[in-house]
Amino acid sequence: MLDVQNLGVSFGGEVLFESLTFRIGVGDRIGLIGKNGAGKSTLLKLLSSENNPSNGSISLEKNRSLGYLPQELEVENHRTVIEETYQAFPELLKNQSRQDEISELLNTRTDYESDTYQGLIQELSDLGTTFELAGGYQYKAQTEKILTGLGFNPDDFDRLTATFSGGWRMRIELAKILLKSHDIILLDEPTNHLDIDSIEWLEQFLMRFKGAVVLVSHDIMFLDQVTNRTIEIVNRRHFDLKKSYTPFMSLRGEMRAQQQAAQKNQEKQIQQTEKLIERFRAKASKATMAQSLVKKLEKVERIEVDAEQTEVMKLKFPVAIQPGKMIFETNNLGKSYGEKQVLNHVDLYVERGTKLAFVGQNGQGKSTLAKLLVGDIEGNGGLRLGHNVKIGYFAQNQSETLAASKTVLNTVQDAATNENRSSVRDLLGAFLFRGDDVDKKVSVLSGGERNRLALCKLLLQPFNILVMDEPTNHLDIQSKHILKEALMNFEGTLILVSHDRDFLSGLCNQVLEFKDGKTKLFLDDVNTYLENKKLNSLKELEKTQKKNKSSNPIKVSDYALQKKEKSLKNKLSKLEAKISNLEQEIKAIDLELEINYDQTISAPNFFDSYQEKKRVLVDHMETWEQLVAEIENLNQN
């Protein structure tokens, strides 16, 4: 569908990447990876035709369409959520507007026999046919389905987009892209502003998508779930393998080891050649041979080992004086914005050494509670801080607060104290800002580089409490790993707002769930919390579809009905286990097809068996829906 040939980009004489050649075909779900500043977002902009390359070409097949979701975007504020999302269908909206216009004209005119009147009737008929064929009677339902999947409630549809945060506006743009039925979708960090439920929904959507997807993401679980191909940009070139992230990195590790061995051998050969040149130069009879060796040496293409091998961010959070046992205590804490109650009746006790994760849908108050705890905003109810508590706060938009006109060095120097101002260059070096990098303006930094700079500022003072709101947004995978290790080794108390499942895994020992303006504490790690949540996912799906119904259904009093209900629930439980097993079997087969297609399909009756599994899965899902409906009917009687 899309061909890239010898693509290259340079900025100010510095080569970002060169000679990129690859093809994007139907069914490709490509994870685009690389360290911050490698050119991932730049490449997406080139593919979308938003920017032009320095050299090379990009060719999109005729009658193919492409959608692009950038990291930063603008949404019209004067429209409602549903109106803005309808903009995905400009032709349908134009058609509908013209139909309304003609209908109004026909209602006001009386020249029923005139050619003009008959012409309007014919145009209205033609428009109606075109409207129907283009899916005009389905687009509203499609829109509502996508918006619901991305976390919007029906009550949100008629709210102005201006009343939503940047994250929610990004979801609106994502919804528009998903609705346009593009052949290729380009997504730049689509999970940055999504909660865990919405990420899982997006995973399922993209896995079913029949076109091609190219995405930049630092969410390892998301990459492993969605992608079947990985392109890494490193050292101005690229590596392209038909593997998801984890198996790709395993192979790349082997390739790096080979690179290092080859580089070592090459260095030995070069040293030997240089010795020969020096020896031959001393003899007049060997001067010609020495010159020949010099020319040969000049033509040698030096082997480079990937920078990731040697360039590692060094991160350690200093700890201030030890606080008391109690860090935070809230009593009936709440917060409202006008008539909207964001948080209500929050009772929380945080002890020294706790590592607590805030999870839940966006808009449920996670960031609000973080701001209340650090004193960034005021609420109602009780909030008490413990003795000797010294809080370090990393806001969700921390990188956006950096002055764009300042250099990297000036930014850190202005935040430094007299005690550590002399060591700011060393600290910047630990965050991979070295050499001329420190003189770069903040405005030219990538999102990940700005986030690293914001983290660097946080380390200028010691704290014993860290409250961090989405600190991994825009960070590359390696930097995220380093940050996670530093936080695991942090001896103080940690409160972490994050949607990144891989980042949270093994890091926090408690989970605070936010739902419907209330909080619930789980004394489990994040993995246990998510596992328990997934066990009930099928049942919860049905519950979420019945939000407007009473949360206290009428209990089945009749013994016979109770017995029938129990039987149906047993069947449902067994069926869910079968569905889960079948899904795993099909997923395993799909993986085998990706790894070794020819060998896999050569098995006797392979396709018959494969299709039979899919057919049985469809039958099981239909039966599951029937059982759920029967149980629901029992509870309504």
RAMO-V18422 format. One line per field, one symbol per residue. burial: # if it has 24 or more other C-alpha atoms within 12 Angstrom, else .. A space follows every 50 residues. Layout:
burial = ???
This chain:
burial = ##.#..###......##########.######################.. ..##..###.....########..#....##########..##.##..#. .#.................##.##..##..#....#..#..######### ###..##..##..#.################################### ###.###.#.####################################.##. .#...#.............#..#...#............#..#....... ...###.#....#######...#...####..###......######### ########################....#...#.##..############ .##...#######.##.......##########....#.#.#..###### ##################################.###.########### ##############..######.####.##.......##........... ..............#..##..#..##..#..#...#..#....#...... .........#..##..#..##..#..##..##.#...
